[in-house]
Amino acid sequence: MGIIKNKGASLQSSFAELLNLVSMALLLIVILISELQLLSIIRVSLLYTFCTFVFLGYVILDPKRGGVSFILALQFVLFISVPATFQISGDLFPFYARPRLDFMYSGFSILALSQLAIQLGFRVPMGKFKTTPKPKYLSEGYISKWAWYLGAFAFFIGLLLGPSYMLSTRGEIGELTASSDGIQRQLLFICRSLGLVAFLMILSMAVHSSSVKYRQRNKLLLFVAIPIFIYLNYPPTLPRTYLIGPLISITAIFVNYYKTSIKLSLFTLAFPLVYLVLPAIKSLGAGGSLSSIKDAISIEKIYTYVFRVDFDIYLWTVESLEYISSGAEYRWGHNFLGVLFFFVPRSLWPTKPENTGSLVSSHLGYIYNNVSSPLWAEAYVSLGVLGVIFVMLLFGIIISTLESRARSYAAGQIVIDNYSYIVLMAFVIIIIRGALNSVAPSFGSAFLALFAVYMFGKKRLVWRR
């Protein structure tokens, strides 16, 4: 039985690698066809959609690909290629935009190039240069204390903001992804992210701690941590793209996302989650009644849902190309500098970079400027095609590195590498969708917290040989 099982696993890995190579070859064809405009735009869209499904199949079958890759592949299918195909076939785009046909072709070229760079990055993990990295084990008591401190600090910020703000519906306080640099909004993002990191730590300690004492303590603490987490991350106030990642990252404490069966099961749930559950949550967040929620998930509304702003990644990929073509200057990394120093308020940094999405939309005459800006659009507006290749290749390497390191441990094991992998699962959707300068306080504060936990506990590391 063991021999048969090993042969089956080997065949599965080989087939996954075949799908990966087929996907990359097809992406090159998409780039060529798009640049030369050899097919109609709808056929290019269908071909690219097929590429994303092949990519998803590769990620599902490959045991080296974990939750971050899986969420990323789903995002390419559910939020980019499928909606773009419907939008092109219906000649209807978010914001009632009318993108130019030549830039629509170039948009698929950039999408294909970005996905290709990510897949190439998957093949060159940083761990390859240090194949047996020492796991960053920290004292469980130390991790517990940091989880409690982070949770208490996040809750304190939430109390300062007040329940009237934290629990207000999105219809009452507007889109939480608004490009505002106000201290209140910055604190909102930060306390939510710190609360998520603290909750993941507490939950992993309650489930996986080798110490009965810490396991029991954290199980009791969950009775307090769960209400606080819900208070900080009240679902009706969260943008849909913010809601999916944290929910999946919590399940990573219990579930091994490297298993094909798990990824396949979640794939079957993904379509109803995105096209049924999220519209219902959106209606609830707008203060809708039960009848309006039922109407939001009707067959007619599900079809029209893909034309809305939740599925605008393709549009802003296209519009970013037109933005540069119209004579706008490249940002030369200024937007990424703003991400790196997200915590500096505009009052101290008057020239702090504006959101790329806001710059592009206002330059092209859009009335509404609180829009997304995909990661590859940020790279293109910053450094052109070379920027797209570099940024997306680096992103693929980072994902592959974290997944290759986390794969060595059990789900939720108390290791910094594992926490980094799980936290990236929570934020990969908003990192891809952007705009980067708008979402940086969310993912930036989470990773900054993990970095602080590691650095302050560095002298307390226990290396297991």
Secondary structure as GFF3:
##gff-version 3
##sequence-region A 1 465
A	DSSP	alpha_helix	2	36	.	.	.	ID=ss1
A	DSSP	alpha_helix	41	61	.	.	.	ID=ss2
A	DSSP	alpha_helix	67	75	.	.	.	ID=ss3
A	DSSP	pi_helix	76	81	.	.	.	ID=ss4
A	DSSP	alpha_helix	82	90	.	.	.	ID=ss5
A	DSSP	three_ten_helix	94	96	.	.	.	ID=ss6
A	DSSP	alpha_helix	101	122	.	.	.	ID=ss7
A	DSSP	three_ten_helix	126	129	.	.	.	ID=ss8
A	DSSP	alpha_helix	140	161	.	.	.	ID=ss9
A	DSSP	alpha_helix	163	166	.	.	.	ID=ss10
A	DSSP	alpha_helix	170	173	.	.	.	ID=ss11
A	DSSP	alpha_helix	183	208	.	.	.	ID=ss12
A	DSSP	alpha_helix	212	232	.	.	.	ID=ss13
A	DSSP	three_ten_helix	235	237	.	.	.	ID=ss14
A	DSSP	alpha_helix	240	251	.	.	.	ID=ss15
A	DSSP	alpha_helix	260	272	.	.	.	ID=ss16
A	DSSP	pi_helix	273	277	.	.	.	ID=ss17
A	DSSP	alpha_helix	278	285	.	.	.	ID=ss18
A	DSSP	alpha_helix	290	296	.	.	.	ID=ss19
A	DSSP	alpha_helix	299	305	.	.	.	ID=ss20
A	DSSP	three_ten_helix	309	311	.	.	.	ID=ss21
A	DSSP	alpha_helix	313	325	.	.	.	ID=ss22
A	DSSP	alpha_helix	334	340	.	.	.	ID=ss23
A	DSSP	alpha_helix	356	363	.	.	.	ID=ss24
A	DSSP	alpha_helix	375	406	.	.	.	ID=ss25
A	DSSP	alpha_helix	416	433	.	.	.	ID=ss26
A	DSSP	alpha_helix	436	456	.	.	.	ID=ss27
A	DSSP	three_ten_helix	458	460	.	.	.	ID=ss28
###
